[in-house]
């Protein structure tokens, strides 16, 4: 509320405005000495809690990346095929173990195709109306796998091709125009010898003076190459490889279940130039081996050490105390200088890591120290890569499980940190408390402003009365002086 008295001292000539202003500033400073400091400290602490939470979440993501998909269980795949030719590729799965196989690619998977020649020219490239039904057999529940194409009267073969290709089954139609007309090829999109199920039926023909749709009729049923209903049939085939002489089939060129622990993708047939004594094709074999990848696991371990050290560095920066010069605070400490929760969390993490021990099958037991991880005096970790690789060589599974296994160090660290970072966790609760403190202080600030307005009004009223009184005295004194 604005005061009705805006120029105190106007009557008496005394500078009451300066007195009122100084008195108000003194009162404001007294009130703000409590709220300002409390609000600044709460905001600084809230910023520190946010930085700590962010650092923990970043570290937690790295832990999860190390443990997801068995990331520490790295395997090296070696294939002795020529450097300029890729016959097959291999990816090691999570459960891969050491293995060595001689592999040959005898046949790549292919889709079922039918093709026919059409005596069509620009003058007669118009078709009657009708419906084409394309079928790929039935699903396991007996439901038809099919779609229909509605041909409009006067459609060209190019328009029909586009209508056929507008389907969700993967069937494609392609045209090649030669000097003697068109060749139409229908590809089922399904590879594997069990997928020779393509049929085409025609119904509802109508129209005159146009090409008939009857040539589309194809009854299917062929499982090998051949001809039917004017169509040349190319059968769908499995991909075939041999693994140590054992023949293995797949509907596609990807063998993802046939060989435990790996996914093999066939790229090219390994046929040799020569034939055997009976005239049969000779297929070259190429050795594929999988072994532990010590370098990759060591790299993962170094990434963990770096992530841990980054977290420790952030926590140290947040915890750092302010320094003083001649008794004056330099305010150069961290946002959580001397914070008890931060100190406790850091000690908890360090004690867990340094005291962690893991027992594998039998009586084998290991700790981070005998795996080449050293604990420095500043609280950081350091990895001796040579010692670590030696431990991997001695007992690969024990070391990997110690870190990334279900009961390994990384999973336990993740669980420990989750108590702080989760929704409603310790840091979220602390943020809520600090935000409430700030809200309370801001409410108090609003109350203080209202109080200062009332206080100013009362001051002005008092000094206005004093101003009037002094002005009266001055008038009386002036009169007396004039008559004496």
C-alpha positions in Angstrom: 0.0 0.0 0.0 1.5 3.3 -1.1 1.8 5.9 1.7 -0.4 9.1 1.5 2.6 11.0 3.0 5.2 11.3 0.3 7.4 14.2 1.3 8.1 14.1 5.1 9.6 17.4 6.4 8.1 19.7 3.7 6.5 21.9 6.4 9.4 22.1 8.8 12.2 22.0 6.3 13.9 19.1 8.2 15.1 16.1 6.0 12.9 13.5 7.5 12.9 11.5 4.2 16.6 10.6 4.8 15.8 9.5 8.4 12.8 7.4 7.2 14.9 5.8 4.4 17.8 5.0 6.7 15.4 3.5 9.3 13.7 1.4 6.6 17.0 0.1 5.2 18.2 -0.8 8.7 14.9 -2.7 9.4 15.1 -4.4 5.9 18.7 -5.5 6.5 17.7 -6.9 9.9 14.9 -9.0 8.3 17.0 -10.1 5.3 19.9 -11.1 7.4 17.9 -14.2 8.3 16.0 -15.0 5.0 18.7 -14.1 2.5 21.4 -16.3 4.1 18.9 -19.2 4.6 17.7 -19.0 1.0 21.2 -18.7 -0.5 22.4 -21.7 1.6 19.3 -23.8 0.6 19.8 -22.9 -3.1 23.5 -23.8 -2.9 22.7 -27.1 -1.2 20.0 -27.9 -3.7 22.5 -27.3 -6.5 24.9 -29.6 -4.8 22.4 -32.3 -4.4 21.4 -32.0 -8.1 25.1 -32.3 -9.1 25.5 -35.3 -6.8 22.4 -37.0 -8.2 23.5 -36.4 -11.8 27.0 -37.8 -11.1 25.5 -40.9 -9.4 23.0 -41.4 -12.3 25.8 -41.2 -14.8 27.9 -43.7 -12.9 24.8 -45.9 -12.5 24.2 -45.9 -16.3 27.8 -47.0 -16.8 27.3 -49.9 -14.3 24.1 -51.0 -16.1 25.9 -50.8 -19.5 28.6 -53.1 -18.1 26.2 -55.6 -16.8 23.5 -55.6 -19.5 23.8 -58.4 -22.1 26.8 -59.8 -20.2 29.0 -57.0 -21.5 32.1 -58.2 -19.6 31.9 -61.6 -21.1 33.8 -60.6 -24.3 34.7 -63.2 -26.8 37.0 -62.9 -29.8 35.9 -64.5 -33.1 38.6 -65.6 -35.6 37.8 -66.8 -39.1 40.6 -67.9 -41.4 38.8 -67.0 -44.6 40.6 -64.9 -47.2 40.9 -61.2 -46.4 39.4 -60.2 -49.7 36.3 -62.5 -49.5 33.7 -62.9 -46.8 32.0 -66.3 -47.0 30.3 -66.0 -43.6 30.3 -63.8 -40.6 29.9 -64.9 -36.9 28.8 -63.0 -33.8 29.3 -64.5 -30.4 26.2 -64.6 -28.1 26.1 -64.0 -24.4 26.4 -67.7 -23.6 29.2 -68.4 -26.1 32.0 -70.6 -24.9 35.3 -71.5 -26.5 34.8 -73.4 -29.7 36.4 -74.2 -33.0 34.6 -75.5 -36.1 35.5 -76.0 -39.8 32.6 -74.5 -41.8 31.6 -74.6 -45.4 28.8 -72.7 -47.1 27.1 -75.1 -49.6 24.0 -73.1 -50.5 22.5 -69.7 -49.9 18.9 -69.3 -49.1 16.6 -68.2 -51.9 13.0 -67.2 -52.3 10.3 -68.8 -54.4 9.9 -67.1 -57.8 7.7 -67.5 -60.9 8.2 -65.7 -64.2 6.3 -65.6 -67.5 6.7 -64.0 -70.9 3.9 -61.6 -72.0 3.3 -60.8 -75.6 2.3 -57.2 -74.9 2.9 -54.1 -77.0 2.1 -50.5 -76.5 -1.1 -51.1 -78.6 -2.5 -53.9 -76.5 -1.3 -53.0 -73.0 -4.7 -52.8 -71.5 -6.3 -55.5 -69.2 -9.8 -56.5 -68.3 -11.1 -55.8 -64.8 -10.9 -58.6 -62.2 -9.5 -59.7 -58.8 -6.1 -61.4 -58.3 -5.6 -63.4 -55.1 -2.1 -64.1 -54.0 -1.6 -66.7 -51.3 1.5 -68.0 -49.4 -0.3 -70.9 -47.7 -1.6 -70.9 -44.1 -0.5 -69.8 -40.7 -0.1 -72.3 -37.9 -3.6 -71.5 -36.7 -5.0 -72.3 -40.2 -5.6 -68.7 -41.2 -4.9 -67.9 -44.9 -1.8 -65.9 -45.7 -3.1 -63.9 -48.7 -4.1 -60.6 -50.2 -6.1 -59.4 -53.2 -5.5 -57.0 -56.0 -8.4 -55.3 -57.7 -7.5 -54.7 -61.3 -9.4 -51.9 -63.0 -10.5 -52.2 -66.6 -7.9 -50.7 -68.9 -5.0 -51.0 -66.4 -1.7 -51.5 -68.0 0.8 -54.2 -66.9 2.8 -51.5 -65.2 -0.2 -50.4 -63.2 -1.0 -54.0 -62.2 2.6 -54.4 -61.1 2.3 -51.4 -58.8 -1.0 -52.7 -57.4 0.6 -56.1 -56.7 3.5 -54.5 -54.9 1.1 -52.7 -52.5 0.9 -55.5 -50.0 2.2 -56.4 -46.5 3.3 -60.0 -47.2 6.6 -59.1 -49.0 5.5 -60.3 -52.4 7.0 -58.3 -55.2 6.3 -58.1 -58.9 9.0 -56.9 -61.4 8.9 -56.3 -65.1 11.6 -56.5 -67.7 10.8 -55.1 -71.2 12.7 -56.7 -74.0 12.4 -56.4 -77.7 9.9 -59.3 -77.8 7.7 -58.1 -75.0 7.6 -58.2 -71.2 8.9 -60.7 -68.7 6.9 -60.6 -65.4 8.5 -62.1 -62.3 6.7 -62.6 -59.0 8.9 -63.1 -55.9 7.2 -64.6 -52.8 9.7 -62.9 -50.5 9.9 -66.2 -48.4 13.1 -68.2 -48.5 13.5 -71.8 -47.3 12.5 -75.1 -48.8 9.3 -75.2 -46.7 8.1 -72.0 -48.3 7.1 -73.1 -51.8 3.5 -72.2 -51.3 2.8 -69.3 -53.7 -0.5 -69.5 -55.7 -2.4 -66.9 -57.8 -6.0 -67.2 -58.6 -8.2 -64.9 -60.9 -11.9 -64.1 -60.3 -14.5 -61.6 -61.3 -13.2 -60.8 -64.8 -15.2 -58.3 -66.8 -14.7 -56.0 -69.8 -14.2 -56.5 -73.5 -11.5 -55.6 -76.0 -8.8 -56.0 -73.4 -6.1 -58.5 -72.4 -7.4 -61.3 -70.2 -6.1 -61.8 -66.7 -6.3 -65.6 -67.0 -2.5 -65.9 -67.6 -2.0 -64.9 -63.9 -3.5 -68.3 -62.7 -0.8 -70.3 -61.0 -1.7 -73.3 -58.9 1.6 -73.8 -57.2 2.6 -77.0 -55.4 6.1 -77.2 -56.9 8.9 -77.8 -54.5 11.7 -77.9 -57.2 12.4 -75.9 -60.3 10.0 -76.5 -63.2 7.1 -75.1 -65.2 3.4 -74.8 -64.5 0.5 -72.9 -66.1 2.9 -71.0 -68.4 5.0 -69.9 -65.5 8.6 -70.9 -65.0 9.1 -71.9 -61.3 12.2 -71.3 -59.3 12.0 -73.1 -55.9 12.7 -71.5 -52.6 15.7 -73.1 -51.0 17.3 -73.4 -47.5 20.8 -72.0 -46.8 23.0 -75.0 -46.1 26.3 -75.1 -44.3 28.5 -77.9 -42.9 29.9 -77.7 -39.4 32.7 -80.1 -39.0 31.1 -82.1 -41.8 27.6 -82.1 -40.4 25.0 -80.5 -42.7 23.0 -77.7 -41.1 19.9 -76.0 -42.7 18.3 -72.6 -42.2 15.3 -71.0 -44.0 17.3 -67.8 -44.2 21.0 -67.1 -44.5 21.1 -66.4 -40.8 21.8 -69.4 -38.5 20.9 -68.0 -35.1 19.6 -71.1 -33.3 21.4 -74.0 -34.9 24.8 -73.6 -33.4 24.8 -72.8 -29.6 26.4 -69.6 -28.6 26.8 -67.9 -32.0 24.9 -66.3 -34.9 26.3 -67.2 -38.3 25.3 -65.4 -41.4 26.1 -67.1 -44.8 27.3 -64.6 -47.4 28.8 -66.7 -50.3 29.1 -70.3 -51.3 32.6 -71.8 -50.6 32.7 -73.9 -53.7 36.2 -74.8 -54.9 37.2 -74.7 -58.6 37.9 -78.4 -58.8 35.5 -81.4 -58.6 36.1 -84.6 -56.8 36.6 -88.0 -58.5 32.9 -88.5 -58.9 32.4 -85.0 -60.4 30.8 -83.6 -57.3 31.4 -80.0 -56.2 34.1 -79.6 -53.6 33.4 -77.1 -50.9 36.2 -75.4 -49.1 36.0 -75.2 -45.3 37.2 -72.4 -43.2 38.0 -72.6 -39.5 36.0 -70.4 -37.1 37.2 -70.2 -33.5 35.9 -68.3 -30.4 38.1 -67.6 -27.4 38.1 -65.2 -24.5 39.0 -61.6 -25.6 41.3 -60.5 -22.9 41.9 -57.1 -24.5 38.2 -56.3 -24.7 37.5 -57.3 -21.1 40.5 -55.3 -19.9 39.1 -52.3 -21.8 35.7 -52.7 -20.1 37.5 -52.9 -16.7 39.4 -49.7 -17.4 36.1 -48.0 -18.4 34.7 -49.0 -15.0 37.8 -47.7 -13.1 37.6 -44.4 -15.0 33.8 -44.1 -14.3 34.5 -44.8 -10.6 37.3 -42.2 -10.4 35.2 -39.6 -12.1 32.5 -40.1 -9.5 35.0 -39.8 -6.7 36.4 -36.6 -8.2 33.0 -35.1 -8.4 32.2 -36.1 -4.8 35.5 -34.6 -3.6 34.8 -31.3 -5.4 31.3 -31.1 -3.9 32.6 -31.9 -0.4 35.6 -29.5 -0.4 35.5 -27.1 2.6 35.7 -23.4 2.3 39.1 -21.7 3.1 39.6 -18.7 5.2 42.0 -15.7 5.0 42.5 -13.6 8.1 39.3 -15.0 9.5 37.3 -14.2 6.3 35.5 -16.9 4.4 36.7 -17.2 0.8 33.6 -19.2 -0.1 35.7 -21.4 -2.4 34.4 -24.8 -1.2 32.0 -27.2 -2.8 28.2 -26.9 -3.0 28.0 -29.6 -0.3 31.0 -28.6 1.8 31.4 -30.9 4.8 28.0 -32.5 4.0 27.4 -35.6 6.2 25.3 -37.5 3.7 27.9 -37.1 1.0 30.7 -38.1 3.4 28.8 -41.2 4.4 28.0 -42.2 0.8 31.6 -41.8 -0.3 32.8 -44.0 2.6 30.1 -46.6 1.9 31.2 -46.9 -1.8 34.9 -47.0 -1.0 34.5 -49.5 1.8 32.4 -51.8 -0.4 34.8 -51.7 -3.4 38.0 -52.2 -1.3 36.5 -55.0 0.8 34.6 -56.8 -2.0 35.3 -60.5 -2.4 33.7 -63.0 -4.7 33.6 -66.8 -4.4 33.1 -68.8 -7.6 32.4 -72.4 -8.0 34.1 -74.6 -5.5 36.4 -72.7 -3.1 37.9 -70.2 -5.6 37.7 -66.7 -4.3 39.0 -63.4 -5.6 39.1 -59.7 -4.7 39.8 -56.6 -6.7 43.4 -56.5 -5.3 44.4 -59.9 -6.7 42.8 -59.0 -10.0 45.2 -56.1 -10.5 43.0 -53.2 -9.2 44.9 -50.9 -6.8 43.4 -48.4 -4.4 45.3 -45.1 -4.3 45.7 -42.9 -1.3 43.4 -40.2 -2.9 40.6 -42.7 -3.0 40.8 -43.5 -6.7 41.4 -46.8 -8.4 44.1 -47.9 -10.8 44.2 -50.9 -13.0 47.3 -53.0 -13.6 46.4 -54.4 -17.0 49.1 -57.0 -17.1 48.0 -58.6 -13.8 44.4 -58.3 -14.8 45.0 -60.2 -18.0 46.9 -62.9 -16.1 43.9 -63.4 -13.8 41.7 -63.7 -16.9 44.0 -66.3 -18.3 43.9 -68.3 -15.1 40.2 -68.2 -14.4 38.2 -66.1 -17.0 34.7 -67.0 -15.7 35.6 -66.2 -12.1 36.9 -62.7 -12.9 34.0 -61.9 -15.3 31.3 -63.1 -12.8 33.0 -61.2 -10.0 32.3 -58.0 -11.8 29.2 -58.5 -14.0 27.6 -61.6 -12.6 24.3 -61.6 -10.8 26.1 -61.4 -7.4 29.0 -59.4 -8.9 30.4 -56.0 -7.8 28.7 -53.9 -10.4 25.2 -55.3 -9.7 25.6 -54.6 -6.0 27.0 -51.1 -6.6 23.9 -50.4 -8.8 21.6 -51.5 -6.0 23.4 -49.4 -3.5 23.2 -46.3 -5.6 19.6 -46.9 -6.5 18.6 -46.1 -2.9 19.9 -42.5 -3.6 18.8 -41.9 -7.2 15.4 -43.6 -7.5 12.2 -41.7 -7.5 11.4 -41.0 -3.8 14.9 -42.0 -2.9 17.2 -40.3 -0.4 18.3 -37.5 -2.8 14.8 -36.9 -4.0 13.6 -36.6 -0.4 16.3 -34.1 0.3 15.5 -32.1 -2.8 11.9 -32.0 -1.6 12.9 -30.7 1.8 15.2 -28.0 0.3 12.5 -26.9 -2.1 10.1 -26.6 0.8 12.7 -24.6 2.8 13.1 -22.2 -0.1 9.3 -21.9 -0.5 9.0 -21.1 3.2 11.7 -18.5 3.0 10.0 -16.9 0.0 6.7 -16.8 1.9 8.6 -15.1 4.7 10.0 -12.6 2.3 6.6 -11.8 1.0 5.4 -11.3 4.6 8.4 -9.1 5.3 7.6 -6.9 2.3 4.1 -6.4 3.7 5.5 -5.6 7.1 7.9 -3.1 5.7 5.1 -1.3 3.9 3.2 -1.0 7.1 6.3 0.0 9.0 7.1 2.7 6.5 3.5 4.0 6.7 3.8 4.2 10.5 7.1 6.1 10.3 5.7 8.6 7.9 2.7 9.2 10.1 5.0 9.8 13.1 7.3 12.1 11.2 4.4 13.9 9.6 3.0 14.7 13.1 6.5 15.8 14.2 6.8 17.9 11.1 3.5 19.6 11.8 4.4 20.2 15.4 7.8 21.7 14.5 6.2 23.8 11.8 3.8 25.2 14.4 6.6 26.0 16.8 8.4 27.7 14.0 5.4 29.8 13.2 4.9 30.8 16.8 8.6 31.7 17.2 8.5 33.8 14.0 5.4 35.7 15.3 7.0 36.4 18.7 10.2 37.6 17.0 8.2 40.0 14.9 6.4 41.7 17.9 9.3 41.9 20.2 
